[in-house]
């Protein structure tokens, strides 16, 4: 059982003080009882266990150096790429990597240009059809496949 000063109190030793809120305090000596009743903080009294613990007194021999764990880096495959492919790409020379990148960019640009020219041809075709007299207005929703709106008719 611990007391005000932080030392152990064995059964049948010391004094017991019961406060009005039914909390029990045990005192090792009259000195510790007197300090408690004066509302002195045991962390500020130099000879108490609590003070010595707070100010790291007398623990240097018992203190062992804390071991730190090293982080282990593990390589895992990414979805769509196996570990072998990732290692192969990492080991590529910068010149080869740059060449592959420029080839991929060139291919993407060609693809985009082809799509744009196809779009222009489609637009020209629809414009030619409209010039021939097929002036049918198609709304955005109609182009997407929505049902056509029924015109109101009067008798």
NULO-612092 format. One record per residue (C-alpha): residue in three letters; x, y, z; residue number from 1. Coordinates in pm, 1 decimal, always signed. Layout:
% NULO-612092
[node "ala", [X, Y, Z], NUM]
...
END
This chain:
% NULO-612092
[node "unk", [+0.0, +0.0, +0.0], 1]
[node "unk", [+142.8, +340.6, -101.3], 2]
[node "unk", [+128.1, +650.0, +112.4], 3]
[node "unk", [+167.4, +1027.5, +81.3], 4]
[node "unk", [+544.6, +1014.3, +41.2], 5]
[node "unk", [+529.9, +725.5, -207.1], 6]
[node "unk", [+688.1, +452.0, +4.2], 7]
[node "unk", [+523.8, +119.9, +86.1], 8]
[node "unk", [+338.1, +85.6, +415.4], 9]
[node "unk", [+302.6, -264.1, +548.2], 10]
[node "unk", [-6.7, -381.9, +741.6], 11]
[node "unk", [-33.3, -263.2, +1104.0], 12]
[node "unk", [+219.3, +17.6, +1039.7], 13]
[node "unk", [+162.6, +393.1, +1014.1], 14]
[node "unk", [-156.5, +598.9, +1055.9], 15]
[node "unk", [-485.8, +593.2, +863.4], 16]
[node "unk", [-679.0, +913.7, +787.2], 17]
[node "unk", [-1034.1, +890.7, +649.0], 18]
[node "unk", [-1162.4, +1208.1, +485.3], 19]
[node "unk", [-1530.6, +1311.4, +497.5], 20]
[node "unk", [-1579.1, +1187.3, +140.5], 21]
[node "unk", [-1471.5, +839.1, +266.4], 22]
[node "unk", [-1132.7, +847.8, +91.9], 23]
[node "unk", [-864.1, +666.2, +290.3], 24]
[node "unk", [-507.5, +801.6, +329.2], 25]
[node "unk", [-222.7, +620.9, +500.1], 26]
[node "unk", [+76.9, +795.8, +652.5], 27]
[node "unk", [+420.1, +653.3, +721.9], 28]
[node "unk", [+510.8, +911.4, +982.6], 29]
[node "unk", [+383.9, +1221.9, +1162.9], 30]
[node "unk", [+601.2, +1428.5, +929.0], 31]
[node "unk", [+419.9, +1303.4, +616.8], 32]
[node "unk", [+80.2, +1343.0, +788.7], 33]
[node "unk", [+160.7, +1702.3, +883.4], 34]
[node "unk", [+269.5, +1786.8, +526.5], 35]
[node "unk", [-49.8, +1631.2, +385.6], 36]
[node "unk", [-271.0, +1829.5, +622.7], 37]
[node "unk", [-85.5, +2146.7, +519.2], 38]
[node "unk", [-184.4, +2058.4, +160.4], 39]
[node "unk", [+178.0, +2036.5, +48.7], 40]
[node "unk", [+235.1, +1877.2, -289.4], 41]
[node "unk", [+460.9, +1569.8, -249.8], 42]
[node "unk", [+607.4, +1639.0, -597.9], 43]
[node "unk", [+764.7, +1957.2, -456.4], 44]
[node "unk", [+915.9, +1802.7, -143.3], 45]
[node "unk", [+1268.7, +1694.4, -229.5], 46]
[node "unk", [+1287.5, +1376.2, -19.9], 47]
[node "unk", [+965.5, +1209.2, -142.7], 48]
[node "unk", [+960.9, +925.6, -394.1], 49]
[node "unk", [+731.2, +1124.5, -624.3], 50]
[node "unk", [+979.5, +1417.4, -638.0], 51]
[node "unk", [+1274.2, +1185.6, -704.8], 52]
[node "unk", [+1083.9, +1006.7, -981.9], 53]
[node "unk", [+973.0, +1334.8, -1143.9], 54]
[node "unk", [+1324.9, +1481.5, -1136.3], 55]
[node "unk", [+1494.1, +1154.9, -1248.8], 56]
[node "unk", [+1703.0, +1108.3, -935.0], 57]
[node "unk", [+1880.1, +778.0, -870.4], 58]
[node "unk", [+1754.4, +592.5, -1176.2], 59]
[node "unk", [+2062.7, +619.8, -1399.8], 60]
[node "unk", [+2196.6, +274.4, -1299.8], 61]
[node "unk", [+1867.4, +97.6, -1352.7], 62]
[node "unk", [+1797.2, +275.2, -1680.3], 63]
[node "unk", [+1872.1, +66.5, -1988.5], 64]
[node "unk", [+1920.1, +217.2, -2329.4], 65]
[node "unk", [+1600.3, +189.5, -2528.7], 66]
[node "unk", [+1644.1, -16.4, -2841.4], 67]
[node "unk", [+1508.4, +131.3, -3162.1], 68]
[node "unk", [+1358.0, -85.4, -3430.3], 69]
[node "unk", [+1474.8, -36.2, -3784.5], 70]
[node "unk", [+1205.4, -8.9, -4046.7], 71]
[node "unk", [+1224.3, -288.4, -4298.7], 72]
[node "unk", [+1128.4, -186.0, -4650.5], 73]
[node "unk", [+938.5, -457.0, -4832.6], 74]
[node "unk", [+866.4, -435.5, -5203.0], 75]
[node "unk", [+528.6, -554.0, -5324.3], 76]
[node "unk", [+369.7, -579.9, -5664.0], 77]
[node "unk", [+120.5, -314.5, -5770.6], 78]
[node "unk", [-209.5, -405.7, -5936.2], 79]
[node "unk", [-132.0, -463.2, -6303.7], 80]
[node "unk", [+246.9, -483.8, -6256.2], 81]
[node "unk", [+443.2, -774.5, -6114.8], 82]
[node "unk", [+748.9, -721.0, -5895.7], 83]
[node "unk", [+979.3, -836.2, -6178.4], 84]
[node "unk", [+840.0, -573.9, -6417.4], 85]
[node "unk", [+879.3, -300.6, -6152.8], 86]
[node "unk", [+1242.9, -400.4, -6089.3], 87]
[node "unk", [+1310.0, -409.1, -6464.6], 88]
[node "unk", [+1167.8, -57.7, -6511.6], 89]
[node "unk", [+1370.1, +70.5, -6216.2], 90]
[node "unk", [+1694.3, -67.8, -6362.2], 91]
[node "unk", [+1640.9, +104.4, -6701.7], 92]
[node "unk", [+1898.3, +361.9, -6803.2], 93]
[node "unk", [+1781.1, +723.8, -6806.9], 94]
[node "unk", [+1833.1, +750.7, -7185.7], 95]
[node "unk", [+1617.2, +443.2, -7250.5], 96]
[node "unk", [+1352.9, +568.0, -7010.4], 97]
[node "unk", [+1347.0, +909.0, -7186.4], 98]
[node "unk", [+1318.4, +742.4, -7529.5], 99]
[node "unk", [+1027.2, +525.2, -7412.8], 100]
[node "unk", [+854.6, +829.8, -7264.5], 101]
[node "unk", [+890.4, +1038.2, -7581.2], 102]
[node "unk", [+760.6, +745.2, -7793.3], 103]
[node "unk", [+455.4, +713.1, -7567.1], 104]
[node "unk", [+390.1, +1089.1, -7589.2], 105]
[node "unk", [+422.8, +1083.4, -7969.6], 106]
[node "unk", [+179.5, +790.7, -7992.4], 107]
[node "unk", [-73.9, +966.4, -7769.2], 108]
[node "unk", [-49.8, +1286.5, -7979.5], 109]
[node "unk", [-104.4, +1088.6, -8303.6], 110]
[node "unk", [-405.2, +915.8, -8153.3], 111]
[node "unk", [-551.7, +1249.3, -8042.9], 112]
[node "unk", [-493.1, +1404.8, -8387.3], 113]
[node "unk", [-662.0, +1108.2, -8557.1], 114]
[node "unk", [-964.5, +1138.3, -8329.1], 115]
[node "unk", [-985.9, +1511.8, -8395.8], 116]
[node "unk", [-963.4, +1469.3, -8775.5], 117]
[node "unk", [-1236.8, +1203.5, -8758.1], 118]
[node "unk", [-1452.5, +1444.4, -8560.3], 119]
[node "unk", [-1393.9, +1722.5, -8818.6], 120]
[node "unk", [-1488.7, +1486.3, -9103.6], 121]
[node "unk", [-1808.5, +1391.0, -8919.3], 122]
[node "unk", [-1894.4, +1758.1, -8867.8], 123]
[node "unk", [-1831.1, +1841.4, -9234.9], 124]
[node "unk", [-2051.4, +1551.0, -9342.4], 125]
[node "unk", [-2340.2, +1666.8, -9121.9], 126]
[node "unk", [-2295.7, +2027.6, -9247.0], 127]
[node "unk", [-2308.2, +1906.4, -9610.9], 128]
[node "unk", [-2626.7, +1712.3, -9534.4], 129]
[node "unk", [-2784.0, +2021.2, -9378.4], 130]
[node "unk", [-2688.5, +2230.4, -9686.1], 131]
[node "unk", [-2865.8, +1981.3, -9917.4], 132]
[node "unk", [-3194.9, +2049.0, -9744.2], 133]
[node "unk", [-3194.8, +1803.2, -9463.2], 134]
[node "unk", [-3213.3, +2085.3, -9210.4], 135]
[node "unk", [-3333.5, +1880.3, -8920.2], 136]
[node "unk", [-3250.9, +2028.0, -8583.4], 137]
[node "unk", [-3143.1, +1767.9, -8333.6], 138]
[node "unk", [-3115.3, +1865.5, -7971.0], 139]
[node "unk", [-2836.7, +1746.0, -7744.6], 140]
[node "unk", [-3072.2, +1504.0, -7569.5], 141]
[node "unk", [-3202.3, +1380.0, -7905.5], 142]
[node "unk", [-2845.3, +1312.9, -8020.7], 143]
[node "unk", [-2793.8, +1105.5, -7708.0], 144]
[node "unk", [-3095.0, +890.7, -7793.3], 145]
[node "unk", [-3377.8, +1051.2, -7593.9], 146]
[node "unk", [-3739.5, +1018.5, -7715.2], 147]
[node "unk", [-3846.4, +1300.9, -7947.6], 148]
[node "unk", [-4091.4, +1556.4, -7817.9], 149]
[node "unk", [-4440.0, +1532.8, -7970.9], 150]
[node "unk", [-4553.8, +1860.7, -8126.3], 151]
[node "unk", [-4883.3, +2002.8, -7998.8], 152]
[node "unk", [-5153.3, +2006.7, -8270.4], 153]
[node "unk", [-5468.6, +2212.3, -8273.9], 154]
[node "unk", [-5781.6, +2125.8, -8479.0], 155]
END
